[in-house]
Amino acid sequence: MNLVVFATLKGAMIAILGMSTPVAPQRSCLVVRHALLDQDTARGPEAWIVLAGYPGEFPCAYQSSKRGTVVSFVNPDGWRFEVKLDRREAGRWWAWKGPWRLSGKAYGP
């Protein structure tokens, strides 16, 4: 897998996380705005956090197994992210920095 789509808990699209190939435990990642990102969603806290430091390239960890995929990284603004996708490539993302926490839906390609 080379892409993960970030969405709000309501399902509004925010961004796409692109990962370098070949698949390895340590990869390079890049966040880009999703084509369906609307103005209301762009003003929300999820978009502010997911797109913090946009655009920027950063390292990410990638683990895949029969049960699913886990991607983790720290974005350029210091937010820690963890994305967990099941075998059907659907799941959740979480972000935290100090006392602040946010989450949303995540999808594979």
C-alpha positions as CSV (number, residue, x, y, z in Angstrom):
1,M,0.0,0.0,0.0
2,N,1.3,3.4,-0.9
3,L,-1.6,5.8,0.0
4,V,-3.8,6.4,3.0
5,V,-6.8,8.8,2.9
6,F,-7.5,10.9,6.0
7,A,-11.1,11.8,6.7
8,T,-13.1,13.3,9.6
9,L,-15.2,11.1,11.8
10,K,-18.2,12.2,9.7
11,G,-16.4,11.0,6.5
12,A,-15.4,14.4,5.0
13,M,-12.1,13.9,3.1
14,I,-9.1,15.9,4.3
15,A,-5.8,14.7,2.9
16,I,-3.9,11.8,1.3
17,L,-0.7,10.4,2.8
18,G,1.6,9.2,0.1
19,M,4.4,6.7,1.0
20,S,7.6,6.0,-0.9
21,T,8.3,2.6,-2.4
22,P,9.5,-0.1,-2.1
23,V,7.6,-1.2,0.9
24,A,10.0,-1.2,3.9
25,P,9.6,-0.7,7.6
26,Q,11.0,2.9,7.3
27,R,9.5,5.0,4.4
28,S,9.3,8.6,3.4
29,C,5.8,10.2,3.6
30,L,4.2,13.2,2.1
31,V,0.8,14.7,3.0
32,V,-1.3,16.4,0.2
33,R,-4.7,18.0,0.3
34,H,-7.5,15.7,-0.8
35,A,-9.3,17.0,-4.0
36,L,-12.6,16.8,-2.1
37,L,-11.5,19.0,0.8
38,D,-14.2,21.6,1.2
39,Q,-14.0,25.0,2.9
40,D,-15.9,23.9,6.1
41,T,-13.7,20.9,6.6
42,A,-10.6,22.9,5.9
43,R,-11.5,25.2,8.7
44,G,-12.0,22.4,11.2
45,P,-9.5,21.1,13.7
46,E,-8.8,17.8,11.9
47,A,-7.7,19.6,8.8
48,W,-5.5,22.0,10.8
49,I,-3.7,19.1,12.4
50,V,-3.5,16.7,9.4
51,L,-2.3,19.5,7.1
52,A,0.1,21.1,9.7
53,G,3.4,21.7,8.1
54,Y,1.9,21.1,4.7
55,P,3.6,20.5,2.3
56,G,6.5,18.5,3.8
57,E,8.3,15.2,3.6
58,F,9.0,13.2,6.7
59,P,9.9,9.6,7.7
60,C,7.2,7.2,8.6
61,A,7.1,3.6,10.0
62,Y,5.1,1.0,8.2
63,Q,4.0,-2.4,9.4
64,S,1.7,-4.8,7.5
65,S,0.4,-8.2,8.5
66,K,-2.5,-10.5,7.8
67,R,-4.6,-8.5,10.2
68,G,-4.0,-5.1,8.7
69,T,-1.6,-2.2,8.4
70,V,-0.2,0.3,10.9
71,V,1.5,3.6,9.8
72,S,3.0,6.0,12.3
73,F,4.9,9.3,12.0
74,V,5.5,12.7,13.5
75,N,4.6,15.5,11.2
76,P,6.8,18.7,10.8
77,D,4.8,20.5,13.5
78,G,5.4,17.8,16.1
79,W,2.0,16.0,16.0
80,R,2.3,12.2,16.4
81,F,0.1,10.1,14.2
82,E,-0.9,6.5,14.1
83,V,-3.1,5.0,11.4
84,K,-4.6,1.5,11.7
85,L,-6.3,-0.2,8.8
86,D,-7.9,-3.6,8.8
87,R,-7.6,-6.1,6.0
88,R,-10.3,-4.3,4.0
89,E,-8.1,-1.1,4.2
90,A,-10.6,0.8,6.4
91,G,-9.8,2.1,9.9
92,R,-8.9,5.1,12.0
93,W,-6.2,7.7,12.5
94,W,-5.2,9.3,15.8
95,A,-3.1,12.4,16.4
96,W,-1.8,13.8,19.6
97,K,0.5,16.5,20.8
98,G,0.8,17.2,24.5
99,P,-2.7,17.3,26.0
100,W,-4.4,17.6,22.6
101,R,-5.9,14.6,20.8
102,L,-7.9,14.1,17.6
103,S,-9.0,11.2,15.5
104,G,-10.9,10.4,12.3
105,K,-11.5,7.8,9.7
106,A,-8.8,6.4,7.4
107,Y,-9.0,4.4,4.1
108,G,-6.6,2.6,1.9
109,P,-6.7,3.1,-1.9
